Amino acid sequence: MTQKEDRARDQVVGLLLAAGGGRRLGGRPKALLEHRGRPLVEHAVGVLRAAGCTRVHVVLGAAADAVRERARLDGCVLVENPEWEQGMGTSLRAGLDSLAGTGAGAALVSLVDQPGIGPQAAARVLAAYEDDSSLVSAAYDGVRGHPVLFGAAHWAGIAATATGDRGARAYLREHEEAITLVECGDVARPFDIDTPQDLAHLE
């Protein structure tokens, strides 16, 4: 492992947004959907760890108690977002808040409902980390997607603009030129599990 990879593992914390209630799935919390025999949240944590994140924070919301009970999330920092129903922006803010005082230089942010994005894509984005000013995004055929890496210097700005379901979209639009895009279309598929039809993607 190179010195740069070592530093990234040391300074970048994985941040998994797993609070969604699955409104279009008939109210089935996304974290608890089953994938390869285990809750989806457990799979998503495994992806971040396999990519090289030694520290992982997980933002929970819908059915948080059931998630704690059913999913093996040992070693993760579990962050509860009481405002999860207001959208992903609140989860992103709660997650970034939880990183204050950890000494982290960046957060590698992934979404629980994208099981087609595995460790290879996450590791590529992680490898592009330079310092706390880094802003990195996976791209699929040139189109920005997840995971995204936010250097700590951007957290306050992102938190200030993260509203509703938009997360960091507005902030990233404003800072387009600063974003390093890392093509991942050859190793991952960026579909979301949003509707009953999408459940066919789960294994």
Secondary structure by P-SEA (a helix, b strand, c coil): ccaaaaaaaacbbbbbbccccccccccccccccccccccaaaaaaaaaaaacccbbbbbbccaaaaaaaccccccccccccccccccaaaaaaaaaaaacccccccccccccccccccaaaaaaaaaacccccbbbbbbccccccccbbbcccaaaaaaacccccccaaaaaaaacccbbbbbcccccccccccccccccccc
